Amino acid sequence: MKEKIVVIDFGSQYTQLIARRIREMKVYSEVIQPNDVDKVIGSSSSHVKGIILSGGPRSVNSPDATDVSAQIFSKEIPILGICYGMQLIARHFDGKVRSSEKREYGNTAVKILKQSSLFKAIPEKITVWMSHGDDVRTLPKGSVATAETENRVCAAFEFSEEKIYALQFHVEVTQTEYGMQILKNFVFDICGCESSWSLENFVTNRIQNIREEIGNERAICALSGGVDSTVAAVMVNRAIGNRLLAVLVDHGFMRKEEVEDVRRYMRNGLGLNLKVVDASKEFLNVLKGVTDPEEKRKRIGEQFIRAFERESARAGEIKYLVQGTIYSDVIESAASGSTTISRIKSHHNVGGLPEEMNLKIVEPLRTLFKDEVREIGKILGIPEQILNRQPFPGPGIAIRIIGEITLERIEIVREADAIFREVLEENGWMEKIWQSFVVLLPLRSVGVTGDKRTYGYVVALRAVNSVEGMTASWSEIPLDILKKASKRITNEIKGVNRVVYDITDKPPATIEWE
Ligand code: XMP
């Protein structure tokens, strides 16, 4: 991959979207943090054709405002500042930014004042999406105002000669009319990019890079059967073949037949050098008597590391560790306004491996969005069953057994979960749901079967719709389908005499119960 547009992230919730939009134009774009600007843009081999300064929650006048390296203005690379980015440009060139008398938020009418390469093929009046508390009061010397809002606030200015453009509104959101066109004008006309990036090329190049980087050394990865770790493993496998050892630590909390499925797909179907390690007994041992959810997660995480380290040591000399980190993992923290990339989901990452292992990390998917990872999976020939798999927590069904984990309880949840899935699938509901599962409650209730009184377990069915799991709403599964699931579970699973359906959204609940 050669040319790219770099988006410098000042913490706007829309930053990722800018890169997304540009990739949709088949031009490669990546988000970087302000601290990394010199490193990325300074190198002569960087092929940066354009720089976008994102929006951000702060005021450029506040003492903790994040600045940007002045280097960007001396490189003769076209620059587009959006919102906070606009104000940074204004301040850098001695313009004045003030707190707005009238805040503009939401749809705002804008008038184009002057012809500009940025506004090619745009009508004179458009509605745009605004979200700002500051505005540019005094334009920098030598710049020209090219658009203003209905409130006579500066909506755009530029130094056309230097190819520096500034916009107060967010072109990346769909609410801005002609937003894509304005971005295209910047990317193609002003930066001179070509539409040549594709995921197919990306895969070919990335495999080649990995091959060069790892050379004749060996690599190891932990495979969970989830989409990200699988796609990462298959990609590295294409680069170095059997010199990648994929380890599936079976903690005993996978769903019914899951380990066998992964083994079949990965080893037989995709030819991966996969080692399945049955560690279920040791996991069960360390969880004996543990009922506290956090303690469960902690012990599972530690045990996972122990089992993985043991396998790594057994495997002999290995220099690289492959991880399925994706874009959202990397920049999640930046969206909250932090200027450093650091927090990789902690409790969500059971595969979080210790630094002492002293392995170099390879993250082939680090710059990709979730749907791009799925696309790449398809390009690599990974079966749809894996690519469309529902999210599944690292600690598995252990966090779906409330209270102590025993073999009997694992069996109940596993069977009930399989039945619920089967019923949903048979009735065409699986693809309508983001995630569905069964939770075993730590209580018993009275029931009656035949003429006999029973005292059995209660299981809860959970199904939600969500985008990325941050919020969720419970799925309105038709009652006859819930009825079928309930009937089958109580008929087929000994010890369960009651089934309830969880009708709580996130928030206030979470998706999982623990
Ligand atoms: P919650 O329960 O926090 O879950 O609403 C949000 C999403 O994250 C998944 N989840 C996990 N994933 N390791 C993971 O890989 C974990 O420890 C973990 N805990 C929750 C959950 O299944 C849902 O999709």
Boltz pocket constraint, residues with backbone or C-beta under 6 A from the ligand:
constraints:
  - pocket:
      binder: B
      contacts: [[A, 347], [A, 348], [A, 349], [A, 350], [A, 391], [A, 392], [A, 393], [A, 394], [A, 395], [A, 435], [A, 468], [A, 469], [A, 470], [A, 506], [A, 509], [A, 510], [A, 511], [A, 512], [A, 513], [A, 514]]
      max_distance: 6.0
